Amino acid sequence: MHPLQIVAIVIGVAATIIGWSMFLTRAGKFVSYFRLGAPTAKGERTSQAGLRTATLFREFLGHTRMAKLPIVAIAHWFTMISFGVLVLTLAQATMQLFDPHAVLPLIGHFFPYEWITEFFAVTGLIGIIALIVIRQQKHPRKLDRKSRFFGSTFWEAYYVEFTILGVALCIALLRGLEYVLQGRAGQENLVLHFPLTFWIGELFSGLSTGAVEALIVVIALIKILISYAWMVTVALTPTMGVAWHRFLAFFNIWFKRHADGKVSLGPLQPMKHNGEDIDFENMEEMDEDVALGVGKVEDFTWKGLLDFSTCTECGRCQSQCPAWNTEKPLSPKLMIMSLRNHANAKAPWLQAAQKAQDQATPPAPLPEDADRKAQKAHAKELAAYNAISDPHENLDLLGTLSEVAQTEAVRPLVGAQDVEELTELGVIDPDALWACTTCGACVEQCPVDIEHVDHFVDMRRYQVLIESAFPTELSGLFKNLENKQNPWGMSQRKRMEWAKDLDFEVKQVGADIEDLGETEYLFWVGCAGAFEDRAMKTTRAVAELLHHAEVDFAVLGDGESCTGDPARRAGNEFLFQMLAQANVEVLNEMKARKIVVTCAHCFNTIANEYPQLGGKFEVVHHTQLLNKLVREKRLVPVAPAEGEQVTTPVTYHDPCYLGRHNGIYSPPRELIGSLPGVEYREMERSQERSFCCGAGGARMWMEETIGSRININRTKEAVATGAEQIAIGCPFCRVMLSDGLTQEQSEGNASEGVEVLDVAQMLLAGIKRGQGPAAPDTEKVPV
């Protein structure tokens, strides 16, 4: 055996042993780390195993979550598949250290396998080069905050990419050198076995056989060292999401909230303790240790910790976030990264505390001659035993880790509003936490199914219910909801004022009919629809259209209360439960079956969250019902008369809680498309990528004091289409876009002829054209 081979074998075998042992050790530590999280309900993440597996394969092989960026998706798919397919080349490279002519047992020179190897080696190489180029094009150095990679850990990304690049080049070179050896051994049909790399072999055809064999040994060793250096690096860096996501993403997708693959939007999850829903009706009987929301990183569930570790820092969430795009400190990516780093820094103490608590005895004293490593481990166990799970109690014993790690470990999860000392600087900036509109763009964009909104609201819950630390504007909101059952603090007696001037009677449950068994639909008016002037016009329009189509409906009148959506998204789960339970009792008592709503937030809450409290109803959005009535010819809009404007350019704004949260995109567009005289113009950011109006997550009742205003950003986009009418399907959106349009018009950036209308008003205008000169309730936005 040549001395070169001996040296290569020693180095290669050592690298193999070290690489695999460290990698597998870290994998085991990950399991222990995830167990630090709170439990989930039995079966919550494991039910319908077959469907979950089908979802995993669909997302993995189909790259369905990546398809929103097609070029990236294609490049990533080939790179990802090559990582799995080419793993056997690592085994062959190890064998080639001992014998340059070695081939895999059983497979040998089986040409279909060789075709697959070469195909994915080449396409993987092209794919990773494309990804490197894209990363360069999107580099923050060029785009600053506009780059989706802003804040990502660049050395980690480049290390992973150049590792793949190096491995792919080694495979291509090895295949070319194998072509030379096999040709000299008399192998026939060489091109059949080396369809894409034979030309590389031709470049080395002038070398002697010994030189070719030596090159194979050297390149095989380089491939092995690159591969195992990567294993060692990721084993030492558990926060390296750009590397670990290729393993953890499979589990994160499989354990996602919905087994059928739907994104984790729509309903918020109830507050839980030890995997069980918290019973708010028996708060007095609750244990003192019950966590209301998330106040410490260990309060997150194990799925939350898995989410944090799976983040690949791709920045798709960041690029779509309305807060980030309007210069606010919130980046979903950076928040997840911060939580991941904090959880990993705190994990050693939590694990040691758990061990000490289980043992209920202090760690045994060490002998005097114990080595430094043992002394450090003992000090950490002793600190954990003394402080149990709170490292703040024994700061003098935290020297067992680096200064950076101990600073990270002791930081509060959410910092104080006015931070003067480093110890008060939270992992999460409160301005970032409260900037979230819960629009769901981050969740919808994430290729590995991280559930950002649930985590953010859980932290809000703790801030509201335990710390009483929330924006001052929310105090008024909570007070109005608690005392008046609506965000505006209006009297319940005024809930029917919208119907005063209608030329037909609106039936009210309890006054005109005994219960809803006597009618087809309950029209849920909502607080905005009853009290907000602009939204009241939508309510009137829907009522008139239902009456015109002879749909039998009734309303609850003063028996209706706020659904609780603003309270829940603001973190006041207790107030939400109070409002929601009262509404569910009323709806069940009144025998509600089918409910039509005009507010996207009411729609989402009644349809998706009331079932958590025993209220299961068939809920439709007014655009869905009206579109159905138009298709059935029960509502027939009439074309403009001669002499009137022939076409009106119209654009439509997707409400987040109708679109992303519930997947309803077509009915409003179909309804607009059915209107004569309408020229529809789509905004660039629409449907799944629609930009938020800025009102969700209780932001409608909070001031925007940082950056530019979200509603102005969206209004500018709508005006840029040239539309004269901005169609909406939610009263929250109407308020925000109307206010945005008012400001744009006052600054001369929008024509005074532009108006914001609900789709129902547009339809009513078309219906009334055939009834005479009467005009519908529409308004130009005042300057």
C-alpha positions in Angstrom: 0.0 0.0 0.0 1.3 3.4 -1.0 2.3 5.8 1.9 -0.2 8.3 0.5 -3.0 5.8 1.0 -1.9 5.0 4.6 -1.9 8.7 5.5 -5.2 9.2 3.7 -6.8 6.2 5.5 -5.7 7.4 8.9 -6.9 10.9 8.4 -10.1 9.8 6.6 -11.1 7.1 9.3 -10.4 9.6 12.1 -12.5 12.2 10.4 -15.3 9.7 9.9 -15.3 8.6 13.6 -15.1 12.2 14.9 -17.7 13.5 12.4 -20.4 10.8 13.0 -19.9 10.7 16.8 -20.2 14.4 17.2 -23.2 14.6 14.8 -25.1 11.8 16.4 -24.4 13.2 19.9 -25.8 16.5 18.9 -28.9 14.8 17.4 -29.4 13.2 20.8 -29.0 16.5 22.5 -31.7 18.0 20.3 -34.2 15.4 21.5 -33.3 16.4 25.1 -33.6 20.0 24.2 -37.0 19.7 22.7 -38.2 17.9 25.8 -37.6 21.1 27.8 -40.7 22.6 26.1 -44.2 22.3 27.5 -46.3 19.3 26.4 -49.0 19.5 23.8 -52.4 17.8 24.1 -52.5 14.1 23.4 -52.8 13.5 19.7 -52.7 17.2 18.9 -49.6 16.8 16.8 -49.7 13.1 16.0 -53.3 12.4 14.8 -53.9 11.2 11.3 -50.4 9.8 10.8 -51.1 8.7 7.2 -52.3 12.1 6.2 -49.4 13.8 7.9 -47.0 11.5 6.0 -48.7 12.3 2.7 -48.4 16.0 3.5 -44.8 15.7 4.3 -44.0 13.9 1.0 -46.1 16.4 -0.9 -44.3 19.4 0.6 -40.9 17.7 0.4 -41.0 16.3 -3.1 -43.4 18.8 -4.6 -41.7 21.8 -2.9 -45.2 23.3 -2.6 -44.1 25.7 0.2 -41.1 26.9 -1.9 -43.0 27.4 -5.1 -43.7 31.1 -4.4 -40.1 31.8 -5.6 -39.9 29.5 -8.6 -36.2 29.9 -9.6 -35.2 29.5 -6.0 -37.5 26.5 -5.6 -36.1 24.7 -8.6 -32.5 25.3 -7.6 -33.2 24.3 -4.0 -35.1 21.1 -5.1 -32.1 19.8 -7.0 -29.7 20.8 -4.3 -31.9 19.1 -1.6 -32.4 15.9 -3.6 -28.7 15.7 -4.4 -27.9 15.8 -0.7 -29.9 12.6 -0.1 -29.2 10.8 -3.3 -25.4 11.4 -3.2 -24.9 10.3 0.4 -23.7 6.9 -0.9 -20.9 8.6 -2.7 -19.4 9.3 0.8 -19.3 5.6 1.4 -17.7 5.0 -1.9 -15.1 7.7 -1.3 -14.2 6.0 2.0 -13.7 2.7 0.2 -11.6 4.5 -2.4 -9.1 5.4 0.2 -8.3 1.7 0.6 -8.7 0.8 -3.1 -9.1 3.5 -5.9 -10.9 0.9 -8.0 -13.5 0.2 -5.3 -17.2 0.3 -6.1 -20.3 0.0 -3.9 -21.3 -3.6 -3.1 -24.3 -4.9 -5.0 -24.7 -1.7 -7.0 -21.3 -1.9 -8.7 -21.4 -0.4 -12.2 -25.2 -0.6 -12.4 -25.7 2.2 -15.0 -29.1 3.5 -13.8 -27.5 4.3 -10.5 -24.6 6.0 -12.2 -26.9 8.0 -14.3 -28.8 9.2 -11.2 -25.5 10.0 -9.4 -24.2 12.0 -12.3 -27.5 13.8 -13.0 -27.9 15.0 -9.4 -24.2 15.8 -9.0 -24.4 18.1 -12.0 -27.9 19.6 -11.2 -27.0 19.9 -7.6 -23.8 21.8 -8.6 -25.8 24.1 -10.9 -28.5 24.6 -8.2 -26.1 25.6 -5.4 -24.3 28.0 -7.8 -27.6 29.6 -8.6 -28.4 29.9 -4.9 -25.1 31.5 -4.2 -25.7 34.0 -7.0 -29.2 34.8 -5.7 -27.8 35.4 -2.2 -25.3 37.8 -3.7 -28.0 39.6 -5.6 -30.2 39.9 -2.5 -27.3 40.8 -0.2 -28.1 43.5 2.4 -24.9 45.2 1.3 -26.9 46.2 -1.8 -30.5 46.3 -0.5 -30.2 46.9 3.2 -33.5 46.2 5.0 -35.2 45.4 1.6 -33.1 42.3 1.4 -34.8 39.2 2.8 -31.4 38.1 4.1 -31.0 41.2 6.3 -30.0 39.9 9.7 -29.3 36.3 8.6 -26.0 34.8 9.7 -24.0 35.0 6.5 -21.0 32.9 7.4 -23.2 29.9 8.1 -25.1 30.2 4.9 -22.0 30.5 2.8 -20.3 27.7 4.7 -23.2 25.4 3.9 -23.3 26.5 0.3 -19.6 26.1 -0.4 -19.6 22.8 1.4 -22.2 21.5 -1.1 -20.3 23.2 -3.9 -17.1 21.4 -2.8 -18.7 18.0 -2.4 -20.4 18.3 -5.9 -17.1 19.2 -7.5 -15.3 16.3 -5.8 -18.0 13.9 -7.0 -17.7 15.2 -10.6 -13.8 14.9 -10.5 -14.0 11.4 -9.0 -16.4 10.3 -11.7 -14.1 11.6 -14.4 -11.1 9.8 -12.9 -13.1 6.6 -12.5 -13.8 6.9 -16.2 -10.1 6.8 -16.9 -9.5 3.7 -14.7 -12.4 1.8 -16.0 -11.4 2.5 -19.6 -8.0 1.1 -18.9 -9.5 -2.0 -17.2 -11.4 -2.8 -20.5 -14.8 -1.5 -19.5 -17.0 -1.2 -22.6 -19.6 1.4 -23.3 -17.9 3.9 -21.1 -20.1 6.8 -22.2 -23.2 4.8 -21.1 -21.8 4.7 -17.5 -20.4 8.2 -17.5 -22.9 10.2 -19.6 -22.2 13.6 -18.1 -18.6 13.3 -16.8 -16.8 11.4 -19.5 -15.4 14.7 -20.8 -13.8 15.3 -17.4 -12.1 12.0 -17.7 -10.7 12.9 -21.1 -8.9 15.8 -19.5 -7.0 13.3 -17.3 -6.5 10.6 -20.0 -2.8 11.6 -20.4 -1.9 10.7 -16.8 -0.4 7.4 -15.8 -2.6 4.9 -14.0 -0.7 5.4 -10.8 -1.2 9.2 -11.0 -4.9 8.7 -11.6 -5.2 6.4 -8.6 -3.3 8.8 -6.4 -5.6 11.6 -7.5 -8.7 9.5 -6.6 -7.3 8.9 -3.1 -6.5 12.6 -2.6 -9.9 13.9 -3.9 -11.8 11.2 -2.0 -10.0 12.4 1.1 -10.9 16.0 0.4 -14.5 15.0 -0.1 -14.5 13.1 3.2 -12.8 16.0 5.1 -15.3 18.5 3.6 -18.2 16.3 4.6 -17.1 15.6 8.1 -15.9 19.1 8.8 -19.5 20.1 8.0 -20.8 17.5 10.5 -18.4 18.8 13.2 -19.3 22.4 12.5 -23.1 21.8 12.7 -22.6 19.6 15.8 -20.9 22.5 17.5 -23.4 25.0 16.3 -27.0 23.9 17.2 -28.3 27.3 16.3 -27.2 26.8 12.7 -30.7 26.6 11.2 -29.4 26.9 7.6 -27.8 23.5 8.1 -30.1 21.8 10.6 -33.3 22.6 8.8 -32.5 19.9 6.2 -33.1 17.4 9.0 -35.5 19.1 11.4 -37.8 20.4 8.6 -39.2 16.9 8.0 -40.3 16.7 11.7 -41.6 20.3 11.7 -43.7 19.6 8.7 -45.0 16.3 10.0 -46.0 17.8 13.4 -47.6 20.9 11.9 -51.0 21.9 13.3 -53.1 20.7 10.4 -52.5 17.2 9.2 -53.9 18.0 5.7 -51.2 20.6 5.1 -53.1 23.8 5.6 -51.0 26.6 7.0 -51.3 27.2 10.8 -53.6 30.2 10.5 -57.3 30.9 11.1 -58.0 30.1 14.8 -55.6 30.9 17.5 -54.8 28.0 19.8 -56.4 28.1 23.3 -54.2 28.7 26.3 -53.0 25.5 27.7 -51.2 24.1 30.8 -49.5 20.7 30.6 -51.2 20.1 27.3 -54.8 20.8 28.6 -57.0 23.8 27.9 -57.1 26.3 30.8 -60.6 26.4 32.3 -61.3 30.1 32.7 -64.6 29.5 34.5 -62.7 28.0 37.4 -59.8 30.4 37.6 -59.8 30.3 41.5 -59.0 26.6 41.5 -56.0 27.0 39.2 -52.6 26.2 40.6 -50.2 29.1 41.2 -47.6 27.6 38.8 -50.0 27.7 35.8 -48.4 29.8 33.1 -50.8 32.2 31.4 -49.2 32.6 28.0 -45.4 32.5 27.5 -43.2 34.4 30.0 -40.1 32.2 29.8 -38.7 30.3 26.8 -39.4 27.0 28.5 -43.1 27.9 28.5 -43.2 27.4 24.7 -44.2 23.9 23.7 -41.7 21.4 22.3 -43.2 22.2 18.9 -42.3 25.9 19.5 -38.7 24.9 20.3 -38.7 22.7 17.2 -40.0 25.7 15.2 -37.1 27.9 16.4 -34.4 25.4 15.5 -35.9 24.7 12.1 -35.7 28.3 10.9 -33.4 28.4 7.9 -33.1 32.2 7.9 -34.3 32.5 4.3 -36.2 35.7 5.1 -39.4 35.0 3.1 -41.4 35.9 6.2 -39.4 39.1 6.7 -39.9 40.2 3.1 -43.7 39.9 3.3 -44.1 41.4 6.9 -46.1 44.6 6.8 -44.4 45.9 9.9 -40.9 45.3 8.6 -41.8 46.8 5.2 -42.8 50.0 7.0 -39.5 50.4 9.0 -40.7 48.9 12.3 -38.4 46.7 14.5 -40.5 43.6 13.9 -39.0 40.9 11.7 -40.6 37.5 12.1 -37.3 35.9 11.1 -35.2 37.9 13.6 -37.7 37.2 16.4 -37.6 33.4 15.7 -33.7 33.6 15.5 -33.6 35.5 18.8 -35.9 32.9 20.5 -33.7 30.1 19.1 -30.5 31.6 20.4 -31.9 32.4 23.8 -33.4 28.9 24.2 -30.1 27.2 23.3 -28.2 29.5 25.7 -30.6 28.8 28.5 -31.0 25.0 27.8 -27.9 23.8 29.8 -29.3 25.3 33.0 -32.8 24.1 32.4 -31.5 20.6 31.7 -29.3 20.6 34.8 -32.1 22.1 36.9 -34.4 19.4 35.6 -31.9 16.7 36.6 -31.3 18.2 40.0 -35.0 18.5 40.6 -35.6 14.9 39.6 -32.8 13.8 42.0 -33.9 16.2 44.8 -30.3 16.0 46.1 -27.3 18.2 45.6 -24.6 16.8 43.3 -22.0 14.8 45.1 -18.7 16.7 45.9 -15.8 16.2 43.5 -12.4 14.8 44.5 -9.8 17.5 45.0 -7.8 16.3 41.9 -10.9 16.5 39.5 -10.0 17.9 36.1 -11.2 21.3 34.9 -13.9 19.8 32.7 -15.4 17.9 35.6 -15.2 21.0 37.8 -17.1 23.1 35.2 -19.8 20.4 34.9 -20.1 20.2 38.7 -20.4 23.9 39.1 -23.2 24.0 36.5 -25.1 21.2 38.3 -24.7 23.0 41.6 -25.9 26.3 40.2 -28.9 24.5 38.7 -29.6 22.8 42.0 -29.4 26.0 44.0 -31.4 28.1 41.5 -33.6 25.3 40.2 -34.7 26.8 36.8 -34.0 30.5 37.4 -30.4 31.5 36.6 -31.0 35.0 37.9 -30.8 33.7 41.5 -27.2 32.6 41.1 -25.4 34.9 38.7 -22.1 34.3 40.5 -22.3 30.6 39.5 -23.0 31.2 35.8 -19.4 31.4 34.9 -19.5 27.8 33.7 -20.4 29.2 30.2 -19.0 32.1 28.2 -20.0 35.7 29.2 -22.1 36.0 26.0 -24.0 32.8 26.8 -24.7 33.7 30.4 -25.9 37.2 29.3 -28.2 35.6 26.8 -29.5 33.1 29.3 -30.5 35.5 31.9 -32.3 38.0 29.7 -36.1 38.4 30.2 -38.1 37.0 27.3 -39.8 40.4 26.6 -37.9 43.5 27.6 -39.1 46.6 29.5 -40.5 49.5 27.4 -37.8 51.8 28.7 -34.5 49.9 28.9 -31.6 51.5 30.8 -29.6 48.5 31.9 -28.5 45.5 29.8 -30.1 43.1 32.3 -33.5 44.6 31.3 -32.9 44.2 27.6 -35.3 41.5 26.6 -34.8 38.8 24.0 -37.8 40.3 22.2 -38.2 44.1 21.9 -41.7 45.1 23.1 -42.0 47.5 20.1 -41.5 44.5 17.8 -44.0 42.3 19.7 -46.8 44.9 19.6 -46.1 45.8 15.9 -47.5 42.5 14.7 -50.8 42.7 12.9 -51.2 38.9 13.0 -51.8 39.1 9.3 -50.2 35.7 8.8 -47.9 36.6 5.9 -45.0 35.1 7.8 -46.7 31.8 8.4 -48.1 31.6 4.8 -44.6 32.3 3.4 -42.5 30.0 5.6 -41.2 27.0 3.7 -40.8 24.9 6.8 -44.1 25.6 8.5 -43.1 27.7 11.5 -46.1 29.0 13.4 -45.0 32.6 14.1 -48.4 34.1 15.0 -49.2 31.5 17.7 -45.9 32.2 19.3 -46.2 36.0 19.2 -49.7 36.0 20.6 -48.6 33.6 23.4 -46.0 36.1 24.5 -48.6 38.9 24.3 -50.9 36.9 26.6 -48.3 36.8 29.3 -47.5 40.5 29.0 -51.2 41.3 29.3 -52.4 38.8 31.9 -49.3 38.6 34.1 -47.1 41.6 33.6 -49.9 44.1 32.7 -47.4 45.5 30.2 -49.1 46.6 27.0 -49.6 49.7 24.9 -51.6 52.3 26.8 -54.2 52.5 24.0 -55.3 49.0 24.7 -56.5 50.0 28.2 -59.4 51.8 26.6 -60.1 49.0 24.3 -60.2 46.4 27.1 -62.4 48.7 29.3 -64.9 49.2 26.4 -65.1 45.5 25.6 -65.6 44.6 29.3 -68.2 47.3 30.1 -69.9 47.9 26.8 -69.2 44.7 24.8 -67.8 46.7 21.9 -64.5 48.4 21.1 -66.1 51.9 20.7 -67.8 52.0 24.1 -71.1 52.6 22.5 -74.4 51.8 24.1 -75.9 48.4 23.1 -79.2 50.2 22.5 -77.7 51.8 19.4 -76.9 48.5 17.7 -80.0 48.8 15.4 -79.6 52.5 14.3 -78.1 51.4 11.0 -81.6 50.0 10.0 -83.7 53.1 10.9 -84.2 54.4 7.4 -84.6 51.2 5.5 -87.9 50.8 3.6 -88.4 47.3 4.9 -88.4 45.7 8.3 -85.3 43.9 9.6 -86.5 41.1 11.8 -84.9 41.0 15.2 -84.6 37.8 17.3 -86.5 38.0 20.5 -88.7 40.9 19.3 -90.1 39.8 15.9 -89.2 36.1 16.0 -88.7 33.7 18.9 -85.5 32.1 17.6 -83.5 31.5 14.5 -85.2 28.3 13.7 -87.8 30.4 12.0 -85.4 32.0 9.5 -82.6 30.9 7.1 -79.7 33.2 8.1 -78.6 35.1 11.0 -77.0 38.3 9.8 -74.2 39.0 12.2 -73.8 42.8 12.0 -70.6 43.1 14.1 -69.5 46.1 16.1 -68.1 48.1 13.2 -71.2 47.4 11.1 -73.4 48.7 13.9 -71.4 51.7 15.2 -68.8 52.8 12.6 -70.3 55.2 10.0 -68.6 53.9 7.0 -69.2 50.3 7.9 -72.9 51.0 8.6 -73.3 51.7 4.9 -72.0 48.2 4.1 -74.4 46.7 6.6 -77.3 48.6 5.0 -76.2 47.5 1.5 -76.0 43.8 2.6 -79.4 44.0 4.2 -81.0 45.5 1.1 -79.4 42.9 -1.2 -80.6 40.0 1.0 -84.1 41.6 1.1 -84.0 42.1 -2.7 -83.0 38.4 -3.2 -85.8 37.3 -0.8 -83.3 35.7 1.6 -85.0 35.2 4.9 -82.7 36.6 7.6 -82.8 38.2 11.1 -80.4 40.0 13.4 -79.7 39.8 17.1 -79.8 43.5 17.6 -78.8 44.4 21.2 -78.3 40.7 21.9 -75.1 40.8 19.9 -71.7 41.5 21.5 -68.2 41.8 20.1 -66.8 38.4 19.1 -63.7 39.0 21.1 -61.3 39.1 18.2 -59.4 42.3 19.2 -59.1 41.1 22.8 -57.7 37.7 21.8 -55.2 39.0 19.3 -54.1 41.6 21.9 -53.4 38.8 24.3 -56.3 39.3 26.7 -57.5 35.8 26.5 -59.6 36.1 29.7 -61.7 38.9 28.1 -62.0 37.0 24.9 -63.3 33.9 26.8 -65.9 36.1 28.6 -67.2 37.7 25.4 -67.0 34.5 23.3 -68.7 32.3 25.8 -71.6 34.7 26.2 -72.0 34.9 22.4 -71.9 31.1 22.0 -74.6 30.7 24.7 -76.8 33.2 22.9 -76.3 31.7 19.5 -77.0 28.2 20.8 -80.0 29.3 22.7 -81.4 31.1 19.7 -80.8 28.0 17.5 -78.4 29.6 15.1 -77.5 27.4 12.1 -76.3 29.6 9.3 -74.6 32.9 9.9 -73.6 35.6 7.3 -71.0 38.2 8.4 -69.5 41.3 6.7 -66.4 41.5 9.0 -63.5 39.2 8.1 -62.4 39.2 11.8 -65.9 38.2 13.0 -66.0 35.5 10.2 -62.8 34.0 11.4 -63.7 34.1 15.1 -67.2 32.6 14.7 -66.2 30.0 12.1 -62.9 28.9 13.5 -62.7 29.8 17.2 -66.2 29.5 18.6 -66.1 25.7 17.9 -63.4 25.6 20.6 -66.2 26.8 23.0 -68.9 24.5 21.7 -70.3 26.9 19.1 -70.4 25.1 15.7 -72.2 27.0 13.0 -72.2 27.3 9.2 -70.6 30.7 8.6 -70.3 32.5 5.3 -68.8 35.8 4.4 -71.2 38.3 2.7 -69.1 38.2 -0.5 -69.6 34.4 -0.7 -73.3 34.6 -0.2 -73.8 37.5 -2.5 -71.7 35.8 -5.2 -73.9 32.7 -4.9 -77.0 34.8 -5.2 -75.7 36.5 -8.4 -74.8 33.1 -9.9 -78.3 31.9 -9.1 -79.8 35.0 -10.9 -81.5 36.1 -7.6 -79.5 39.3 -7.9 -78.9 40.7 -11.4 -76.7 43.9 -11.7 -77.6 46.1 -14.6 -75.1 47.7 -17.0 -74.6 51.5 -17.0 -77.0 53.4 -19.2 -75.9 55.2 -22.3 -74.1 58.4 -21.6 -72.8 57.1 -18.3 -69.1 56.2 -17.8 -68.6 53.0 -19.8 -66.0 51.3 -17.5 -64.8 52.0 -14.0 -61.3 50.7 -13.1 -61.5 48.8 -9.8 -59.0 47.1 -7.7 -59.6 44.7 -4.7 -57.8 44.5 -1.4 -57.7 41.1 0.2 -58.5 41.2 3.9 -55.9 39.1 5.7 -58.5 37.3 7.8 -60.6 36.4 4.8 -57.8 35.6 2.5 -54.6 34.2 4.1 -56.4 33.0 7.3 -59.3 31.3 5.5 -58.3 30.9 1.8 -61.3 32.9 0.4 -60.0 34.7 -2.6 -62.3 33.9 -5.6 -65.8 34.9 -4.4 -65.1 38.6 -4.1 -63.3 38.7 -7.4 -66.0 36.7 -9.1 -68.6 39.1 -7.7 -66.7 42.2 -8.9 -66.2 40.4 -12.3 -70.0 40.0 -12.6 -70.6 43.7 -12.4 -71.2 45.4 -15.8 -69.0 48.4 -16.5 -66.1 47.3 -14.3 -62.5 47.0 -15.4 -60.7 44.9 -12.8 -57.0 45.7 -12.0 -55.1 43.5 -9.6 -52.5 44.9 -7.3 -49.0 43.5 -7.4 -49.3 42.2 -3.9 -52.6 40.2 -3.9 -54.2 37.0 -2.7 -51.6 35.0 -0.6 -49.1 37.8 -1.0 -51.6 40.6 -0.2 -50.3 43.4 2.0 -52.1 44.0 5.3 -54.2 47.2 5.9 -52.6 47.5 9.3 -55.7 47.0 11.5 -55.3 43.3 12.6 -53.9 42.1 15.9 -55.8 44.9 17.7 -53.5 47.4 15.8 -56.6 49.3 14.8 -56.8 50.7 18.3 -53.0 51.4 18.6 -51.1 54.3 17.2 -48.3 53.8 14.7 -45.4 55.8 16.1 -42.5 54.0 14.4 -41.7 54.1 10.7 -44.3 54.8 8.0 -48.0 53.8 8.2 -49.0 50.4 6.9 -52.3 51.7 5.6 -50.6 54.5 3.6 -48.2 51.9 2.1 -51.2 49.8 0.9 -53.2 52.8 -0.3 -50.4 54.0 -2.5 -50.2 50.5 -4.1 -54.0 50.6 -4.7 -53.9 54.1 -6.2 -51.0 53.2 -8.4 -53.2 50.7 -10.3 -55.2 53.7 -11.7 -58.3 52.3 -10.0 -61.1 54.8 -9.3 -62.7 52.4 -6.8 -60.9 50.4 -4.1 -63.1 47.4 -3.3 -62.9 45.9 0.2 -64.6 43.1 2.1 -64.0 44.0 5.7 -64.8 47.1 7.8 -61.4 47.2 9.4 -59.8 47.4 5.9 -62.4 50.1 5.0 -61.4 52.3 7.9 -57.7 51.9 7.3 -57.8 52.4 3.5 -60.2 55.3 3.7 -58.0 57.1 6.2 -55.0 56.3 4.0 -56.7 57.7 0.9 -57.7 60.8 2.8 -54.1 61.5 3.6 -52.9 60.7 0.1 -55.5 63.1 -1.3 -54.6 65.8 1.1 -51.0 65.5 0.0 -52.0 65.5 -3.7 -50.9 61.9 -4.3 -54.3 60.6 -5.2 -57.2 61.8 -7.3 -60.3 63.1 -5.4 -62.3 60.9 -7.7 -61.0 57.7 -6.0 -63.3 56.1 -3.4 -63.3 53.1 -1.1 -66.3 50.9 -1.3 -67.4 47.5 0.0 -68.1 45.0 -2.7 -71.7 44.8 -1.4 -72.1 48.6 -2.2 -70.8 48.1 -5.7 -73.3 45.3 -6.3 -76.2 47.3 -4.8 -75.3 50.2 -7.2 -75.6 47.7 -10.1 -78.9 46.4 -8.9 -80.4 49.8 -8.3 -79.6 50.9 -11.9 -82.6 48.9 -13.0 -84.9 50.4 -10.4 -84.8 54.1 -11.3 -82.6 57.1 -10.5 -82.1 56.2 -6.8 -78.4 56.0 -5.9 -76.8 53.7 -3.4 -75.1 54.7 -0.2 -71.5 55.4 -1.4 -69.2 58.1 -0.4 -66.2 59.9 -1.9 -63.5 60.0 0.7 -63.4 63.6 2.0 -60.2 65.7 1.5 
